[in-house]
Each structure stands twice: as C-alpha cells, then as structure tokens.
Amino acid sequence: MLHRLLEIEVEARKWWEDEGVFLSESRKYPPKPGEKFFATFPFPYMNGYLRIGHAFSLSKADFASAYHRLRGANVLLPFGFHCTGMTNKASADKLSREIQQFGNPHGEDVEGGCEFWWRVAVEDLRAYGLGCDWRRSFVTTDVNPFFDAFVRWQTRKLKSMGKIVKDLRYTIFSPFDGQPCADHDRASGEGVQPQEYTLIKMEVAVKPLPLKLGPSEGKRVFLAAATLRPETMYGQTNAWVLPDGRYGAYEISETDVFIVTERAALNLAYQNFSKTPQKKPSCLVELTGCDLIGLPLRSPLAAKEIIYALPMLTVLANKGTGIVNSVPSDAPDDYMALQDLISKPDVRAKYGVKDEWVPSDIVPVINIPGSYRSVVHNVPRIRMTFFMYNHAALMAERNWPRGIRCNGHIMLNCEKMSKSTGNFRTLRQAIEEFSATATRFSLADAGDGLDDANFVFETANAAILRLTKELTWMEEVLGAESSLRTGPPSTYADKVFENDMNIAIKLTEKAYKDCLFREALKNGFYDLQAARDEYRLSCGMNHDLILTFMDVQTRLIEPICPHFAEYVWRKLLKKEGCAGANSNLKGLVYVNEQFDGKQKTFVQFQKLCMPFLKFKKDAAIALGGQALNLQLPFGEMEVLQSNIDLIKRQLGLEEVEIFSASVPDDVTKAGPRASVLTQNPPSPGSPTAIFVNR
C-alpha cells in the first residue's frame, strides 16, 4: 500500500514539472480582487534536514495556496533558504572542528554546508509536493545578487528614515564569533534571554589589605554581589561566599577592583565594566572562597556599618557573581544557613569563623517600596512584529500583508519532539516512512490554531490504508460502470446524497478560506466518505452521481493530498489538465418540498402548552417559523416508502409496511398492538414502530 502511494507521487511530480503547473506568470490585465494569491514562509536555516515541524508550519501556506489555485486564482508561492546567521555559522564551525580532529573521510574539499543543505531541502520539498515556483527560490547571501540587493536596499531605506540606528543593547553575545547571538541562532540555549541584575558593591573595610589581596593594595576593593531584589538590601546581615569556589580580583577601572568569579568578570567586560573592555578581564590575583571568609565589608543600605563574608555551601558559581547578599528576613535559604552557623560550632571551626562575625539578630524589611515587571519573551511575536513593521515602513498600504497565519509547536504522538529520546522525524524520514500523501494528510489532521498540534503516526498509517482502499474502490466501480443505475438522480437516497455533497462543498470551502485545514479534511473527506458509504446501502447507486462524487472528493482533497488527487483526476477519471488548477466547484441544489398548510397559535392555551413551547424553542431558533408547522415540509410517507428496502436491511426484517396513524383502517391493522400508538403517538419526523407476528 505504501509502495503504491510512493509510485503515484513520483508520477504526479513528473506531470507537474513537465507541465509547469506551479509556475506563476503575470497576466495581461491587472487582477481583480480574489484573482491572485501570494504566500511566503519564514526561511528555514540551512544547517540540516528539514524537520516535520518545518513541514507543519509550511503546510499552512501550502494548503492555502493550493486552495486558491484550485478556485482559479493566479498563485505565487516562492521559497527562501536562510544561509546566514549564527546558527549556520555554529554548524559550519562544528564541522570544521570535527574535520580537524578526525580528518576528512572523503579526502577532498567538502562542499559548502549551506549549499549542500539547501539542495537537499529542495529535493525533500519537491517530494513533499510543495506547490512552489522554484524559479523564485533564493538564498540569503550574495550568491543571489537580487535578494542581497533587496536586503541592502531595505537597510539603507530604514536608516535614512531614522527607523534603525547602530547602538548598544543588552543581548546574548558570542565572544568566539564577536557578535550577538540571537535566540534561533544558537546551537543550544534557545529561549535564554539576558537577565538583569543589580550589583551591590561591598567595600573591603580593612587597611592594609590581607596578604592574599596584596596585589590590589592602593585600590578600592569590593566584593560585588548580584541581586534581583535590591529593595531588600536594608535587611543585609552578612555576605555569602562558596568556600571552595574560584574567584579573582579583577580591575574594573584604574581605581576599583571587583572580587567575582571569572564568568562574572567576563560578562562585565563585555558591558564595558572593565579596565580592558571587550577583552579578557585583567585579574590581579586568583582567590578561593576560603580566602574571603571573615573579610569586613561596608555594604550600601545595610543597617549595620560592618558586615562579614561567611561560608555558604549552596552558592552557585555559575549564577550572578558567586557573591551573595544575605537577607535572612526575606530569604529562607539565608535564614537556614545563618541558623546553621549559629547552632553548629564545628561548622564555624571548620571554616575559621569567629563568633563576632556571625550576626545574632535579623533585620526586618518593612514597607520597602518595590517595583516588579513581567516581560513575555516570544520570538515568533518579535519576528511577526518586525515583519509588519518593515512592511508598514517601506511599502505602500496596498502592498501590506492581507493576513498572517500563526501556529503552535507540533508534537509527535502526544510527546514533545526530542532527538535525545528518539521522538523525532525529519521531513525526509516521514515521507519514506508514510509517503508524502499520508504525511500531508496527518499534518492537516494535526490541528490548527496556536495550541500545540500533534502529528500521530497511527493517523498517517490509517491514511495509507484508507486512501489506497479508496483507489481500489474507485477502480472497481469504474471497471463495472455498466452495473450502475443510469438516468438522472431520482430516488430519495439520490437526493440526500446530492445534498450531502453540496453541504461538503460549502463547508469545506469555508474551512479552506478560514485556514482551518483540519476542519476542511473532516468536511471534505471524512464526512463525504461517510455520506458515500451510507448511499452505497441504498437500492443501487446512480452512475452520474457516483462520478460526481469522485470528481467532488478529488477536488476537495486536492490541496491536502495533491499527488493522490492528481492520479485520480488523470488516470481514473480521465480528465484533462491538472486537478488543482483553475477548477470552479459547483454543487447540485436540492430543495425540500414546501408545506402548504395552516399555522396554529397557542396564546389562549399558554399554560397548557408551555412544556411544548419550551420543547420547540430550540427548533424555532434553528428553523424559524417552519418549526411550528403542523406537518413536515416533505412527504414523510413517500420518503419511508422509497427507502423500504433500506429499512428492511437495517432492521433485519423480510417485511415492513408503512401506514398512517391518522387513517382508522390503518390503525386497526396493528391489532392488539394498536394501544402503542396511544402510549407513544407518532409525531412529524418521529414515527412509531410496532413489531407484530405475521
């Protein structure tokens, strides 16, 4: 079954490429509203295979483009490849280091990484069935002089308008590359943002300086603690250091020295808080936490003039500066560590802590004004903001985007994708495992909206089975056309099936227009198949109606499963041209009979009829005034008589008769069971069934 879908996909791709189905050309006259559709997709980084997550997001633009192409619009879907940026550079550097370490197994020059990956991506996207005009594809380097010139023009234009400036900002920075490293540019650490700390400068209050700090003599020496809560500094009782932590005395200026970890000193240097800014900081002497224990300190805002540096085993050297302010009235960890020192003489003795260094009381923090901010960091929102910002700044309003489609992440089988756990698929792997057709089917079924979607392998495998079975059914029906009932659709079942197809067309088109592709799949495939299966139980299928069904189903599924639809269109239905090009769907109209009766009011019997009115309320909202008609808007007897064979099969009976409860002679035919009609009287649309012995 999988093999057959893969064969069909190869054949369909050849048709598309030979006939230039997805090539978009300008037309002779300017397009009217709705006659053109242009979509674009954020350029993926070219440092590896495209993942199923790429395909999920891309499918939204692809499905929408295919729908507009299906209804006859002139559609352009180009595709770009992101070959610049730190992500690609990190990948290239990693490859270069591995070649230096392990050698080049090919013994020759390795092809450029980005060029290799974008060529692989094109292969995978062609196999996927992307409706792209590949003449318009490009890479984001000067390899493509047109796109390169476009980016240069944007930058110059925005600068001349005063919209962009060159200035400093806080960001994640790569010293190795000498430039900022944005969120999606990192090989790891995605989602990490700059963390703003306040440094508390606690000056060493002893002269001369201890021997270990001798190289800093003549300068002001500070233990610099990083805090997120500067408003609590009124409650400081001491400072904490990690006894076996590695610290250094770093020159911040000609006069000041900070004692912090090397990591903190490097961060400060790249914020120009260093005697040697943007370079390796100048370290006068290396120290351990034990060297700092007992240092007397003057800390700003502290209630006590002198506080001391004390040992704490839970200080993190890779967070902040490795020096921590102690505010036991506000922080449980500080309180517990301080109580340990007070109550455990052996701990004090181990680190040489004198009793007078340990604070005996806690300074309460009361009515201290504080300000708190909540910042939501959302990379997609940031990119979307710039997308709209640049269009508004550079383009006339007529060239602004008409819409932006956003979606959540995608999971695999209800679990987050992860290479380390093996719950991961590239687009190429998914196509090889499920086929492009079933992959696209499952991507549509995965979900819409901003909630995380779910690509389910079971759905993909079920799609393989269902679609190949559908092909077999169509081939069998078309191979035995002579057995189908000829003539115009005439039976009640025919009319219901026609109506079901019209409903599917209407609802599916609305879903495609609203970019609700899961809903389009439900209405245009699942519900339509259910209607067909119900129709097959009727007394003989109509030839023209079945061909109409095949035509409608093929067109409705085409944006999602174009390979499948193309094969059915050309090979089974023997149609000319492309299934997804310039096709305007029209449904057959089925109208229910009009009721020619009288209405009856219940005003004078309001109290008696209130339960009935309550029952009819919902029906009246849905149907309007006809909900109060005394008869159905169609002949119920006629409908049941025309479906008598179906009723017998469904009930498993050899004989079924239809009677009217309003005809006395018909009622007598129920014999002793006629009382059922009194106990459970039939009403319009709700007949009563009685079972009797023959």
QUIQUI-V738043 format. One line per field, one symbol per residue. ss: DSSP state (A for helix, B for strand, O for the rest). psi: psi as a letter, one per 30 degrees, with the letter a starting at -180 (. if undefined). A space follows every 10 residues. Layout:
ss=???
psi=???
//
This chain:
ss=OAAAAAAAAA AAAAAAAAAO OOOOOOOOOO OOOOOBBBBO OOOBBOOOOO BAAAAAAAAA AAAAAAAAAA OOOBBBBOOB BBOOOAAAAA AAAAAAAAAA AAOOOOOOOO OOAAAAAAAA AAAAAAAAOO OOOAAAOBBO OOOOAAAAAA AAAAAAAAAA OOOOOOOOOO OOBBOOOOBB OOAAAOOOOO OOOOOOOBBB BBBBOOOOOO AAAAAAOOOB BBBBBBBOOA AAAAAOOBBB BOOOOBBBBB BOOOOBBBBB OAAAAAAAAO OOOOOOOOOO OOBBBBBBAA AAOOOBBBBO OOOOOOBBBB BOOOOOOOOO OOBBBBOOOO OAAAAAAAAA AAAOAAAAAA OOOOAAAOOO OOOOOOOOOO OOOOOOOOAA AAAAAAAAAA AAAAOOAAAO OOOOOOOOOB BBOOBOOBOO OOBOOBAAAA AAAAAAAAAA AAAAAOOOOO OOBBBOAAAA AAAAAAAAAA AAAAAAAAAO AAAOBOOOOO OAAAAAAAAA AAAAAAAAAA AAAOOOAAAA AAAAAAAAAA AAAAAAOOOO OBAAAAAAAA AAAAAAAAOO OAAAAAAAAA AAOOOOOOOO OOOOOOOOOO OOOOOOOOOO OOAAAAAAAA AAAAAAAAAA AAAAAAAAOO OOOOOAAAAA AAOAAAAAAA AOOOOOOOOO OOOAAAAAOO AAAAAAAAAO OOBOOBOOOO OOOO
psi=eeeeeeeeee eeeeeeeefh egkklllelk klkfflkkkl kkkkkigakk lfeeeeeefe eeeeeeeeee ggljkjjakl kjgalfeeee eeeeeeeeee efljffglkk kkeeeeefee eeeeeeefgk ikjffglllh lgejfeeeee eeeeeeeeef fgfkljaklk lkkjeefhll jlegfkelgk fklkkklkkj jjkkhkklll efgefgkflk kkkjkkkfif fgffgkfalk ljeglklljk jeaffkkkjl leeeeeeeeg ggilfikglk ljjekkllee ffkfkkkjkk fkekekllkl kkfgkkfgkb ffkkkjifff jeeeeeeeee eefjeeeeee ghkkeffkkf lkjkjkhkkl kkkjkjjjee eeeeeeeeee eeefllefgl kflkkllalk ljhglkkkee ffikkleeee eeefleeeee eeeeffllaf lkljjkeeee eeeeeeeeee eeeeeeeffh effkklllkf leeeeeeeee eeeeeeeeee eeeghifeee eeefdeeeee eeeeefflik kkeeeeeeee eeeeeefefe ieeeeeeeee eefhllakeg khkjkklkkk klkkkiallk lgefheeege eeeeefeeee eefafffgkf llgljeeeee efgeeeeeee fhlfkkkklk ffjeeeefff bfgffefeei kllkfilkkk klk.
//
